[in-house]
Amino acid sequence: MPHLTTTGAERLGVGVPGYAHPLLAPVEWAELTRPGTPLHWAVLNVADGPGSRPDPHCLEAAGRLHNAGVRVLGHLDLAHGSRPFAEVIADAHRFLDWYHVDGYYLDRCPTGRADLPAVRRTAATLEAVLDHRGHLVLGHGSHPHPGYLEIADQLVTFSGPWTDYRWSQVAEWTADHPPECFVHLVHGVPRTHLEEAMRIARWQGASTIFFTDRTGQNGTFQALPGYWDEIVSRIGPGVSE
């Protein structure tokens, strides 16, 4: 399996799946602009999407990230394929017009082969909205049909608790693609198992990660992990790709 021989600490970087509103999480947003933070992208989720009107606090936060060279992705919820196409595209335009995003994070993206044509249509339209210069991440949360990799830059192939991640298995088809294609988001990772979690990510061939010690049903990824500084120091300096 190629991933097992082409990984290393320098290949890992952080993808932030969406902190709480800047008024509620000012420290979190400020940390993302720290020079040398190995950040691949950060998701902006104003109110389950772009909201109904421009939010000055989110605009300021996005502007600071852009000035720091960080890629900002707008959060679009596909609701496992049940959300109308027109609603998704309308939200995409609002994100671009109001916050000048660099791409989109398609949360709750379907995984099955039958949904591929619909997601392909959405992805192609989003690329056109971005003038073919944006970054698309499909937030499946598990391994989807391999055809999805043809329509986006990255796939989230794991999103869940540490208790599942430490025993997880990688899909064989991922070995045919570079680690830069895959994202792992894991909550409930104890500090004592942080190095083990990073080792699993490298072993399974994922280059973008977000690990946190936070647990619970909601908001596990909306705040800094207690060991944020340790993650940054372990991975090393980096810049948005």
Backbone bond lengths (Angstrom), bond angles and torsions (degrees), N, CA, C in turn:
res aa  C-N    CA-C-N  psi(-1)  N-CA   C-N-CA  omega(-1)  CA-C   N-CA-C  phi
1 M - - - 1.464 - - 1.529 108.79 -
2 P 1.335 118.94 118.47 1.460 121.73 -173.81 1.516 113.73 -56.20
3 H 1.346 118.68 -35.53 1.450 120.02 -176.90 1.525 112.17 -57.38
4 L 1.309 116.85 -30.02 1.458 119.94 -172.74 1.518 112.43 -72.94
5 T 1.321 117.18 -12.42 1.458 119.24 -177.72 1.521 112.98 -120.52
6 T 1.345 117.77 0.67 1.459 119.14 -176.27 1.514 111.82 -124.53
7 T 1.329 117.29 27.04 1.456 119.42 -178.74 1.509 110.60 -113.52
8 G 1.345 114.25 164.96 1.449 119.96 178.93 1.510 108.58 -177.88
9 A 1.324 116.11 168.73 1.460 120.28 -177.25 1.524 111.32 -58.76
10 E 1.348 115.97 -34.79 1.451 118.96 -176.80 1.527 112.18 -68.84
11 R 1.319 117.95 -14.25 1.457 120.94 -179.69 1.522 112.13 -83.15
12 L 1.325 117.95 -17.78 1.455 120.89 -176.52 1.523 111.56 -84.89
13 G 1.331 114.99 144.39 1.448 121.87 173.52 1.520 108.26 -150.29
14 V 1.312 115.99 171.22 1.457 120.91 -174.35 1.524 111.42 -103.30
15 G 1.330 115.07 136.89 1.462 121.91 169.75 1.518 106.96 -118.83
16 V 1.315 117.69 120.42 1.465 121.28 -176.89 1.528 108.87 -93.57
17 P 1.337 118.67 113.72 1.462 121.48 -172.52 1.516 115.60 -75.08
18 G 1.328 118.28 -0.77 1.457 119.41 175.07 1.511 113.33 134.95
19 Y 1.328 116.90 96.69 1.452 120.33 176.65 1.529 110.59 -73.55
20 A 1.321 115.61 166.16 1.459 121.04 175.93 1.531 109.16 -64.62
21 H 1.312 116.19 170.25 1.457 122.44 -179.70 1.531 109.36 -51.77
22 P 1.344 117.70 142.00 1.473 120.51 -177.80 1.522 114.90 -53.62
23 L 1.339 118.33 -28.44 1.454 120.07 177.20 1.530 111.85 -71.07
24 L 1.332 115.60 -27.69 1.462 120.70 -179.37 1.524 112.34 -92.71
25 A 1.313 116.90 -21.99 1.466 120.77 -176.95 1.534 110.70 -135.33
26 P 1.339 117.40 58.28 1.469 119.31 -177.90 1.520 113.54 -64.42
27 V 1.340 117.03 -35.56 1.466 120.25 -179.77 1.524 110.37 -65.65
28 E 1.343 115.61 -41.87 1.468 120.28 -179.29 1.522 111.27 -59.59
29 W 1.327 116.25 -49.35 1.464 119.85 -178.55 1.518 111.61 -65.63
30 A 1.329 116.94 -37.30 1.464 119.91 178.94 1.527 111.35 -65.46
31 E 1.334 117.14 -36.77 1.466 120.76 -179.04 1.525 111.68 -63.07
32 L 1.317 117.09 -29.06 1.462 120.11 -177.37 1.523 112.52 -69.26
33 T 1.317 117.07 -16.29 1.466 119.98 179.47 1.520 111.99 -99.05
34 R 1.335 116.80 4.45 1.465 119.17 178.77 1.526 109.99 -65.37
35 P 1.325 118.26 126.92 1.469 120.48 -179.49 1.532 111.66 -56.61
36 G 1.330 115.78 136.86 1.455 121.08 177.02 1.506 115.07 88.22
37 T 1.336 117.81 -4.72 1.461 119.42 177.73 1.525 109.41 -65.30
38 P 1.345 118.75 127.06 1.472 122.04 -175.75 1.530 111.27 -76.54
39 L 1.329 116.30 70.32 1.456 122.20 -171.56 1.523 111.12 -105.17
40 H 1.336 116.27 124.43 1.462 120.68 176.55 1.513 111.77 -86.78
41 W 1.332 116.87 -38.99 1.462 121.83 177.83 1.522 109.97 -169.81
42 A 1.333 114.92 164.31 1.463 121.57 174.86 1.524 107.79 -136.53
43 V 1.325 115.70 137.99 1.463 121.33 -177.84 1.529 109.64 -92.89
44 L 1.334 115.16 133.80 1.460 121.97 175.26 1.526 108.30 -103.10
45 N 1.328 115.79 117.31 1.459 121.86 178.48 1.523 107.62 -125.68
46 V 1.323 115.91 99.67 1.457 120.97 -172.50 1.526 111.09 -74.04
47 A 1.332 116.24 -54.02 1.465 122.12 -179.17 1.523 107.64 -156.61
48 D 1.342 115.28 75.24 1.468 120.67 -172.66 1.522 110.30 52.92
49 G 1.300 115.43 42.10 1.458 122.80 -176.04 1.517 109.03 136.07
50 P 1.342 118.62 -152.76 1.466 121.06 -177.24 1.521 114.36 -81.80
51 G 1.346 117.78 -7.78 1.444 119.98 -175.83 1.522 111.48 83.42
52 S 1.315 116.21 180.00 1.468 121.22 -176.58 1.516 112.97 -93.00
53 R 1.331 116.61 -12.40 1.464 120.82 178.51 1.526 108.24 -155.54
54 P 1.327 117.96 158.80 1.469 119.58 179.98 1.523 111.94 -58.90
55 D 1.321 115.71 136.21 1.458 122.33 178.42 1.527 107.96 -104.58
56 P 1.329 118.22 115.17 1.473 119.75 -176.01 1.523 113.88 -61.49
57 H 1.328 117.22 -31.93 1.469 119.81 -179.76 1.531 111.02 -70.05
58 C 1.336 115.75 -39.98 1.462 119.31 177.50 1.524 111.17 -70.72
59 L 1.330 116.25 -34.99 1.461 119.78 176.86 1.523 110.69 -63.15
60 E 1.327 115.93 -41.42 1.459 119.93 178.18 1.526 111.24 -65.10
61 A 1.342 116.67 -43.45 1.464 120.34 179.50 1.522 111.28 -62.99
62 A 1.336 116.35 -43.46 1.462 119.85 179.02 1.522 110.62 -64.67
63 G 1.321 116.83 -38.65 1.459 120.06 179.05 1.517 112.41 -63.47
64 R 1.323 116.43 -39.52 1.470 119.78 178.26 1.523 111.22 -65.34
65 L 1.331 116.30 -38.61 1.455 119.33 178.04 1.520 110.59 -65.66
66 H 1.327 116.39 -43.96 1.464 119.41 178.36 1.530 110.81 -59.84
67 N 1.322 116.28 -43.18 1.465 120.33 179.84 1.521 111.79 -64.10
68 A 1.340 116.45 -26.34 1.464 120.63 178.58 1.523 112.06 -88.89
69 G 1.333 116.72 1.83 1.457 120.46 178.33 1.512 113.96 82.45
70 V 1.349 117.46 20.04 1.456 121.98 -178.10 1.527 110.04 -95.15
71 R 1.310 116.61 134.56 1.459 122.18 177.01 1.529 109.81 -75.61
72 V 1.331 116.93 126.86 1.460 122.91 -179.36 1.528 109.27 -108.27
73 L 1.344 115.94 126.75 1.466 121.48 -179.76 1.523 110.14 -112.14
74 G 1.326 116.95 134.40 1.446 121.41 175.56 1.521 110.92 -80.53
75 H 1.328 116.61 139.39 1.463 122.30 -177.80 1.524 110.40 -85.99
76 L 1.337 115.67 118.13 1.461 122.19 177.26 1.526 108.61 -120.47
77 D 1.320 117.14 123.14 1.457 121.97 -179.04 1.526 109.89 -93.34
78 L 1.342 117.06 116.86 1.460 120.86 178.05 1.523 112.39 -87.46
79 A 1.345 117.16 -9.01 1.469 121.69 177.08 1.523 111.84 51.88
80 H 1.341 115.39 43.29 1.468 122.13 178.26 1.539 112.25 58.45
81 G 1.323 115.48 29.04 1.459 120.17 175.74 1.515 114.67 95.93
82 S 1.343 117.97 0.10 1.464 120.36 -175.99 1.527 113.48 -93.07
83 R 1.337 117.27 -9.43 1.470 119.06 -177.54 1.520 110.69 -82.18
84 P 1.335 118.64 135.06 1.466 121.21 -179.77 1.522 112.64 -57.96
85 F 1.309 115.40 139.14 1.461 122.36 -179.80 1.528 111.15 -54.54
86 A 1.318 117.29 -44.96 1.467 121.21 -175.79 1.527 111.45 -62.11
87 E 1.330 117.22 -36.79 1.466 120.28 179.24 1.522 111.11 -65.77
88 V 1.322 116.02 -42.56 1.466 120.47 -179.63 1.526 110.32 -62.11
89 I 1.305 116.84 -46.16 1.470 120.32 -177.91 1.522 111.14 -68.52
90 A 1.332 117.04 -36.06 1.463 119.53 177.43 1.526 110.70 -62.35
91 D 1.335 116.25 -42.88 1.463 120.10 176.95 1.528 111.17 -63.48
92 A 1.316 116.70 -37.77 1.464 120.77 179.31 1.528 110.50 -61.56
93 H 1.319 117.04 -42.74 1.470 120.57 178.71 1.527 110.78 -64.32
94 R 1.340 117.12 -39.72 1.464 119.49 179.09 1.526 110.73 -63.67
95 F 1.324 116.65 -43.31 1.460 119.66 178.32 1.526 110.87 -58.76
96 L 1.310 116.52 -43.46 1.463 119.83 -177.66 1.523 110.97 -70.33
97 D 1.333 116.91 -44.37 1.461 120.48 -177.45 1.522 112.12 -68.32
98 W 1.339 116.77 -39.62 1.462 120.22 -173.70 1.518 113.76 -89.74
99 Y 1.338 117.58 -34.83 1.461 120.33 -171.78 1.530 114.01 -123.63
100 H 1.318 117.00 0.30 1.468 121.83 175.60 1.531 112.31 54.13
101 V 1.318 115.82 47.24 1.461 120.14 -177.01 1.521 111.55 -65.92
102 D 1.333 114.35 159.26 1.469 121.73 -178.63 1.524 112.21 -101.31
103 G 1.322 116.40 3.11 1.461 120.09 -178.08 1.516 109.50 166.83
104 Y 1.337 115.01 -166.51 1.462 119.18 -175.90 1.522 110.98 -140.55
105 Y 1.331 113.49 147.92 1.458 122.05 172.88 1.520 106.59 -109.96
106 L 1.327 117.23 113.06 1.465 122.32 -176.01 1.525 109.01 -92.97
107 D 1.321 114.94 91.67 1.454 121.63 -176.47 1.529 111.00 -72.78
108 R 1.337 115.41 153.21 1.461 122.96 -179.50 1.532 111.09 49.42
109 C 1.318 114.13 47.02 1.463 120.69 178.44 1.527 109.34 -75.87
110 P 1.334 117.41 138.79 1.466 119.68 177.11 1.522 111.43 -59.22
111 T 1.316 116.20 162.10 1.465 121.14 -178.96 1.526 113.56 -119.58
112 G 1.322 117.87 -17.25 1.450 121.01 -172.23 1.520 114.72 -82.83
113 R 1.300 114.86 160.55 1.464 120.61 -179.62 1.527 111.74 -64.47
114 A 1.320 117.47 -34.98 1.462 121.18 -176.80 1.524 112.37 -63.72
115 D 1.340 117.13 -26.99 1.465 121.33 -178.24 1.530 112.72 -89.21
116 L 1.314 116.76 -4.97 1.469 120.20 -176.86 1.529 113.46 -55.83
117 P 1.334 119.97 -48.22 1.474 119.24 -178.13 1.526 112.85 -58.15
118 A 1.328 117.48 -41.84 1.466 120.23 -179.08 1.524 111.42 -66.51
119 V 1.333 116.89 -42.95 1.463 119.78 179.28 1.523 110.28 -69.46
120 R 1.328 116.85 -35.17 1.467 120.08 176.61 1.525 110.64 -61.77
121 R 1.327 116.41 -41.49 1.466 120.36 177.73 1.523 110.85 -62.91
122 T 1.329 116.59 -44.28 1.455 120.66 179.14 1.522 111.14 -62.59
123 A 1.326 116.54 -46.26 1.465 120.67 -178.63 1.526 111.27 -62.91
124 A 1.327 117.22 -42.16 1.463 120.63 179.72 1.527 111.03 -63.37
125 T 1.326 116.33 -39.05 1.467 120.46 178.72 1.525 110.68 -67.89
126 L 1.328 116.74 -40.31 1.463 120.12 178.36 1.522 111.42 -64.79
127 E 1.308 116.86 -37.41 1.465 119.87 176.87 1.521 110.30 -62.67
128 A 1.338 116.49 -38.89 1.462 120.46 178.20 1.531 110.42 -66.89
129 V 1.331 116.75 -40.10 1.462 121.06 177.72 1.529 109.99 -58.86
130 L 1.331 115.94 -38.33 1.462 122.04 -178.97 1.522 112.82 -87.00
131 D 1.333 116.25 6.11 1.463 121.47 -177.99 1.526 111.34 58.08
132 H 1.347 115.43 34.60 1.471 123.96 175.47 1.524 112.74 59.24
133 R 1.341 115.89 30.06 1.467 119.87 178.60 1.517 111.87 -124.80
134 G 1.327 117.14 15.97 1.453 120.23 -175.95 1.513 113.74 -105.19
135 H 1.321 114.57 -179.98 1.462 123.11 -177.48 1.525 108.13 -121.36
136 L 1.330 116.74 126.46 1.458 121.60 -179.53 1.522 110.62 -114.03
137 V 1.334 115.60 129.04 1.459 122.12 175.85 1.524 107.92 -120.49
138 L 1.323 117.02 125.82 1.451 121.57 178.67 1.525 108.93 -95.88
139 G 1.340 116.05 116.45 1.461 121.03 -174.89 1.517 112.60 -89.21
140 H 1.312 116.80 67.73 1.469 120.52 179.93 1.525 112.04 -67.13
141 G 1.322 115.42 -49.73 1.458 120.44 -175.86 1.515 113.87 92.56
142 S 1.329 116.36 -11.44 1.466 122.65 176.26 1.527 106.87 -151.94
143 H 1.322 116.09 173.63 1.463 118.88 -178.04 1.531 110.51 -70.45
144 P 1.326 117.04 120.76 1.456 120.44 178.22 1.521 111.24 -91.65
145 H 1.313 115.92 -177.28 1.459 120.54 169.78 1.530 107.77 -59.06
146 P 1.333 118.90 137.25 1.473 120.57 -175.67 1.522 114.21 -60.13
147 G 1.327 117.87 -19.19 1.460 120.31 179.91 1.517 113.58 -62.02
148 Y 1.326 117.54 -21.49 1.463 120.25 -179.46 1.522 112.19 -65.55
149 L 1.315 116.47 -25.93 1.462 119.03 -178.43 1.530 111.50 -67.81
150 E 1.314 116.72 -19.00 1.463 120.14 179.86 1.524 112.54 -76.91
151 I 1.343 117.63 -12.02 1.464 119.58 -173.35 1.524 113.23 -117.97
152 A 1.332 118.28 8.06 1.468 120.62 -179.86 1.518 109.67 -150.54
153 D 1.320 115.05 168.34 1.467 120.50 179.29 1.518 111.97 -82.42
154 Q 1.343 116.46 -37.08 1.456 120.17 -178.49 1.524 110.58 -142.98
155 L 1.332 115.30 151.84 1.454 122.13 175.10 1.524 109.14 -121.12
156 V 1.337 116.91 135.77 1.459 121.11 171.94 1.525 106.39 -86.06
157 T 1.318 115.98 104.05 1.464 120.28 -175.87 1.533 113.13 -96.48
158 F 1.337 116.24 -4.50 1.470 119.65 170.42 1.516 108.69 -148.49
159 S 1.336 115.73 130.83 1.455 122.49 170.32 1.516 106.81 -146.68
160 G 1.330 116.02 113.61 1.452 118.51 -176.28 1.506 112.26 170.33
161 P 1.325 117.17 -166.85 1.469 121.51 -175.18 1.525 113.56 -80.89
162 W 1.314 114.57 156.77 1.458 122.27 177.18 1.525 111.94 -58.32
163 T 1.332 116.47 -35.92 1.463 120.02 -178.82 1.518 112.03 -60.16
164 D 1.332 117.66 -27.66 1.471 121.90 174.83 1.529 111.29 -89.26
165 Y 1.328 115.82 -38.34 1.463 120.09 -174.19 1.526 112.30 -64.47
166 R 1.318 117.22 -39.26 1.459 119.02 -174.24 1.529 112.07 -67.30
167 W 1.339 117.82 -16.99 1.461 121.62 177.28 1.533 111.70 -114.18
168 S 1.324 117.21 11.54 1.461 120.31 -174.80 1.528 111.57 -73.02
169 Q 1.318 114.74 158.30 1.461 122.30 178.14 1.528 109.25 -120.35
170 V 1.303 116.48 140.64 1.456 120.69 179.43 1.528 109.60 -87.71
171 A 1.330 116.61 143.18 1.464 120.73 176.49 1.531 109.51 -68.67
172 E 1.305 116.56 137.53 1.465 120.45 -174.99 1.515 112.59 -60.53
173 W 1.331 117.95 -33.21 1.468 119.44 -175.57 1.529 112.78 -66.23
174 T 1.343 117.24 -19.61 1.466 118.70 -179.15 1.521 112.05 -67.97
175 A 1.332 116.97 -20.53 1.476 120.37 -179.08 1.522 112.47 -64.93
176 D 1.333 117.30 -17.26 1.457 120.94 179.71 1.519 112.74 -85.60
177 H 1.337 117.13 3.44 1.460 120.94 -175.89 1.523 110.31 -131.94
178 P 1.334 117.76 152.39 1.468 120.67 -177.42 1.532 111.95 -71.47
179 P 1.327 117.40 156.14 1.466 121.52 179.87 1.520 113.97 -56.47
180 E 1.332 117.29 -27.07 1.457 121.17 -178.73 1.522 112.79 -61.08
181 C 1.335 117.20 -12.43 1.463 120.98 -178.82 1.529 113.25 -85.38
182 F 1.328 118.70 -11.61 1.462 120.18 -167.32 1.525 113.53 -125.80
183 V 1.341 113.96 145.79 1.463 122.93 -175.82 1.529 109.10 -127.96
184 H 1.332 116.89 137.72 1.464 122.76 174.72 1.529 109.15 -123.88
185 L 1.336 117.02 127.08 1.459 123.48 178.12 1.525 108.08 -119.17
186 V 1.318 117.51 117.63 1.462 120.82 -171.44 1.528 110.30 -132.08
187 H 1.339 116.66 127.79 1.453 120.53 176.91 1.534 110.17 -111.25
188 G 1.320 114.83 162.50 1.461 120.11 -179.28 1.515 114.29 73.03
189 V 1.334 117.26 25.84 1.469 120.43 179.01 1.533 108.65 -85.74
190 P 1.336 118.73 114.83 1.464 119.89 177.80 1.523 110.98 -65.19
191 R 1.321 116.18 149.85 1.462 119.72 179.00 1.539 111.04 -55.51
192 T 1.311 116.30 -37.07 1.463 120.39 -177.68 1.527 112.62 -68.62
193 H 1.338 117.51 -13.06 1.463 120.91 179.78 1.532 112.32 -112.75
194 L 1.328 116.91 11.04 1.467 119.87 -177.22 1.523 112.06 -61.46
195 E 1.321 117.01 -44.81 1.464 119.88 179.53 1.521 110.97 -64.37
196 E 1.322 117.35 -37.85 1.460 121.01 177.27 1.528 110.84 -63.27
197 A 1.340 116.84 -40.94 1.463 120.64 179.01 1.524 110.89 -63.21
198 M 1.320 116.91 -41.22 1.460 120.25 177.76 1.522 110.99 -65.60
199 R 1.328 115.93 -36.61 1.461 119.90 178.54 1.531 110.53 -65.05
200 I 1.334 116.92 -38.51 1.471 120.53 177.99 1.524 110.16 -64.60
201 A 1.341 116.98 -43.15 1.465 120.38 179.61 1.523 110.77 -59.64
202 R 1.328 116.61 -44.89 1.467 119.43 178.98 1.525 110.54 -65.42
203 W 1.320 116.67 -42.75 1.462 121.71 -177.83 1.526 110.68 -62.17
204 Q 1.334 115.79 -39.34 1.458 119.82 -178.32 1.523 113.24 -86.86
205 G 1.320 116.79 -3.14 1.451 119.69 173.51 1.507 115.28 80.10
206 A 1.331 117.52 43.19 1.464 121.85 174.33 1.519 108.86 -115.75
207 S 1.334 117.66 132.22 1.460 119.61 -177.41 1.525 113.01 -103.05
208 T 1.339 117.86 -16.03 1.462 120.86 179.02 1.519 108.64 -112.86
209 I 1.343 116.33 127.83 1.464 120.78 -175.30 1.523 110.73 -135.00
210 F 1.315 115.55 159.33 1.459 122.38 161.85 1.516 106.65 -144.62
211 F 1.328 116.10 112.03 1.458 122.78 178.12 1.524 108.90 -111.16
212 T 1.316 116.91 138.37 1.453 120.61 177.11 1.523 110.27 -142.99
213 D 1.327 115.10 152.02 1.452 120.08 176.19 1.524 111.50 -88.19
214 R 1.306 117.29 -3.14 1.463 121.19 -179.90 1.528 110.65 -72.08
215 T 1.333 114.49 147.29 1.456 120.29 -179.59 1.525 108.96 -132.89
216 G 1.331 116.04 174.29 1.457 120.53 179.24 1.512 110.97 121.61
217 Q 1.308 116.21 171.40 1.457 121.13 -176.84 1.527 112.44 -77.87
218 N 1.327 117.37 -35.98 1.461 120.98 -175.12 1.523 110.76 -127.64
219 G 1.331 114.36 146.99 1.457 119.84 172.59 1.500 116.29 74.05
220 T 1.321 118.13 17.57 1.466 119.38 -177.31 1.521 112.74 -65.22
221 F 1.336 117.07 -26.62 1.460 120.24 -178.47 1.526 112.68 -104.11
222 Q 1.338 118.40 7.29 1.455 121.06 -172.09 1.525 114.15 -89.73
223 A 1.316 117.46 -0.81 1.465 120.59 179.72 1.522 109.45 -137.99
224 L 1.320 115.74 165.49 1.459 120.33 179.18 1.522 111.00 -64.75
225 P 1.326 117.92 140.04 1.466 119.59 169.98 1.521 109.15 -66.67
226 G 1.326 115.44 153.89 1.454 119.61 -179.08 1.520 113.36 -62.38
227 Y 1.335 116.48 -21.52 1.469 120.87 -177.86 1.533 111.40 -112.32
228 W 1.329 117.23 34.20 1.460 121.41 -178.88 1.533 111.86 -54.31
229 D 1.335 116.57 -46.56 1.467 119.51 -179.06 1.524 111.38 -60.73
230 E 1.322 116.20 -35.51 1.465 119.75 179.74 1.533 111.00 -68.68
231 I 1.328 116.15 -39.51 1.467 119.44 177.13 1.525 110.25 -60.41
232 V 1.332 115.27 -47.82 1.466 120.15 -179.03 1.522 111.26 -60.29
233 S 1.340 117.03 -42.72 1.463 120.08 -178.04 1.529 111.93 -71.62
234 R 1.334 117.45 -33.92 1.461 120.86 -179.26 1.534 111.07 -70.31
235 I 1.314 116.43 -39.99 1.465 119.42 -177.82 1.519 110.00 -79.14
236 G 1.320 116.93 -38.66 1.447 120.68 178.93 1.515 112.40 98.50
237 P 1.342 115.82 173.26 1.465 120.86 -177.30 1.526 110.85 -59.96
238 G 1.325 115.22 148.21 1.457 119.83 178.41 1.503 110.85 -163.85
239 V 1.320 115.85 171.01 1.458 121.39 178.33 1.506 108.79 -135.19
240 S 1.326 115.64 162.76 1.452 119.83 176.23 1.506 109.16 -62.71
241 E 1.336 116.18 136.14 1.455 120.04 -176.18 1.513 111.58 -78.15
